[in-house]
Each structure stands twice: as structure tokens, then as C-alpha cells.
Amino acid sequence: MAVSGASSIDDNKAKLEALYAPWRDKFASVGSINAADLKALIEQTDRGEAKVLVVDIRTPEEQEVGKCVLIQSDFEAKKDELSGNGYTVVTYCTAGYRSGIYAIKLKEEGGFETIMNFEGSILAWTQEGFELVELRNRDTQTRRVHVFGPSWSLQGEGFEPVVFQNPWFRYG
């Protein structure tokens, strides 16, 4: 379901920062990265100058709506073979909370030297106007992004927020 919302991009950035701020200390044990720096790291990886694994920890249904580019698929299944090979791992979700929890878990498990949580995650990515792609076709851009509800519609200009209807809460 699409959600209408006409907040300005600056308002959305401020709201996303306010949403993430209380979590920042919780994730201090892992590094953090913002959208512009992640985009630069992805471009360095494309040129062979860096090695980054961008891990989307959202549900498959959320990923189906749209995802950032250069995502490591099946990370859980492949992480043992990928660890110890000089990769920087960046985790992301909708706003950065679930990915922060996962980043801490990865750090505790060991195997990767650099682990970072993407602050603001996919919402921050869209606020910078960076592209999203379809899950099944990385060559197809999308302007849709999953959010949890109207109050989470903090996406960038031109992006369409999508909220799932939970049938467990439907009445009548």
C-alpha cells in the first residue's frame, strides 16, 4: 500500500536523525557510515580499490519492494567463506536499528575486521537521491521503498513509501 506524505526532505532528514540518535550509543562498538560515504565505498569497490559487502538484513518481503545496489545475497550462508578476506561489511535495514543489532552480532562472532552499521539505512540512502533496484533484477531501478507506517515515511523526494497491510490486525 502506498502512503501519501508531503514532508520536505530537510524535515525528513531531521526526523530520521532524531529517530536514529537514541540508538547511536547502543551501536558504538561497531563503526558507522553515512549514505554519502557508503556510496563512495561502493564506487571504490566497483573500481577494485576496496572490498565491501553491503548486507540487507530486512525481510525478503521488504527487500522485494526495493534495495540498495551492490548487496551481498545469501550473506548468512556465505559469511564463513567471505570472512578473513579483507572485506568491510556494512549492514543496513530501514532506519538502522535492526542492522545495528546484526552488526554487533557479527563483531562478536569475529571473522571480519571492519563492520559498520549504515546510519539511517535505506531511508538515508533515498534522502540522498541514490538509486534503489529491484530485488530480482539489479538493472531495473525502482522508486519504491518499504516503511513501517506513515510516521516512518521519511524517504527522499521522488520515492514512494510502501507499507504492508498486516492481516492479523484487520478487522471487519
C-alpha positions in Angstrom: 0.0 0.0 0.0 1.4 3.4 -0.9 1.4 6.1 1.8 1.0 9.7 1.0 3.2 12.2 2.8 4.5 15.6 1.8 7.2 16.4 4.3 10.1 18.3 3.0 13.4 16.5 2.5 15.1 18.6 5.2 12.2 17.7 7.7 12.6 14.1 6.8 16.4 14.2 7.4 15.9 15.8 10.8 13.2 13.3 11.7 15.4 10.3 10.7 18.3 11.8 12.6 16.1 12.1 15.7 14.8 8.5 15.2 18.4 7.2 15.0 20.1 9.3 17.7 19.0 7.2 20.7 20.4 4.1 19.1 23.8 5.6 18.3 25.4 4.8 21.7 24.0 1.3 21.6 26.0 0.6 18.4 29.1 2.4 19.4 31.1 -0.8 19.5 30.8 -1.1 15.7 31.6 1.5 13.2 29.0 3.6 11.4 28.8 5.0 7.9 26.5 7.6 6.3 24.9 7.4 2.8 27.5 9.6 1.0 30.4 7.6 2.5 28.8 4.3 1.6 28.2 5.4 -1.9 31.9 6.4 -2.2 32.9 3.0 -0.8 30.7 1.2 -3.3 32.3 3.2 -6.1 35.8 2.3 -4.8 34.7 -1.4 -4.8 33.5 -1.1 -8.4 36.9 0.3 -9.3 38.7 -2.5 -7.4 40.1 -0.1 -4.8 38.1 -1.5 -1.8 36.2 -4.6 -0.8 32.8 -4.0 0.7 29.9 -6.3 1.4 26.6 -4.5 1.8 24.3 -6.7 3.8 20.5 -6.1 3.7 19.1 -7.6 6.9 15.5 -6.7 6.1 12.9 -9.4 5.4 12.6 -10.8 1.9 9.3 -9.0 1.6 10.8 -5.7 2.4 13.7 -6.3 0.0 11.2 -7.2 -2.7 9.9 -3.6 -2.7 13.4 -2.1 -3.4 17.0 -2.4 -2.2 20.3 -0.6 -2.4 22.8 -1.6 -5.1 25.7 -4.0 -4.6 24.0 -6.2 -2.0 25.6 -9.4 -0.9 23.0 -12.1 -1.4 22.8 -15.1 1.0 25.3 -13.5 3.4 24.5 -15.8 6.3 25.2 -18.9 4.1 28.4 -17.4 2.7 29.8 -15.5 5.6 32.3 -18.2 6.7 33.9 -18.3 3.2 33.9 -14.5 3.0 35.4 -13.8 6.4 39.1 -13.1 6.8 39.4 -11.9 3.2 39.7 -8.2 3.9 36.1 -7.2 3.4 34.4 -4.3 5.0 30.9 -5.3 6.0 28.2 -2.7 6.0 24.8 -3.7 7.4 21.5 -1.9 6.7 17.8 -2.1 7.2 15.1 0.6 7.1 16.5 3.1 9.6 19.5 1.4 11.2 18.3 -0.4 14.3 18.0 -4.0 13.1 21.2 -3.6 11.1 23.0 -2.2 14.2 21.9 -5.3 16.2 23.2 -7.5 13.4 26.5 -5.6 13.1 27.1 -6.2 16.8 26.4 -9.9 16.4 28.8 -10.1 13.5 31.5 -8.4 15.6 31.0 -10.8 18.4 31.3 -13.8 16.1 34.5 -12.5 14.7 35.9 -13.0 11.2 35.5 -9.6 9.7 38.0 -6.8 10.6 35.7 -3.9 9.8 32.0 -3.9 10.4 29.8 -0.8 10.1 26.2 0.0 10.6 24.6 2.2 8.0 23.1 5.1 10.0 19.6 5.9 8.7 19.9 2.9 6.3 17.7 2.7 3.2 15.8 5.8 4.2 19.0 7.9 4.4 20.0 6.4 1.0 16.8 7.6 -0.6 17.2 11.0 1.1 20.4 11.5 -0.8 18.6 10.5 -4.1 20.7 7.4 -4.6 19.1 4.7 -6.7 17.2 1.6 -5.5 16.9 -1.5 -7.6 14.5 -4.4 -7.8 15.4 -7.5 -5.9 15.2 -9.8 -8.8 16.7 -7.5 -11.4 19.6 -5.3 -10.4 19.4 -3.5 -13.7 15.9 -2.2 -13.0 15.6 0.9 -10.9 12.7 1.4 -8.6 11.4 4.5 -6.7 9.6 2.3 -4.1 10.8 1.8 -0.5 9.3 -0.1 2.3 8.5 1.8 5.5 6.7 0.6 8.6 3.9 3.2 8.6 3.0 6.8 7.8 5.2 8.1 10.6 8.2 6.3 9.0 7.6 7.8 5.6 11.0 9.6 5.8 12.1 8.7 2.3 13.8 11.0 -0.1 12.0 13.2 -2.7 10.5 11.2 -5.5 10.5 7.9 -3.6 7.2 6.1 -2.9 6.7 4.7 0.6 5.2 1.3 0.7 3.5 -0.1 3.9 2.4 -3.7 4.2 -1.0 -4.5 5.5 -0.8 -6.9 8.3 -3.8 -9.3 8.0 -3.5 -10.1 11.8 -4.7 -6.6 12.6 -7.5 -6.3 10.1 -11.0 -6.2 11.5 -14.3 -6.3 9.7 
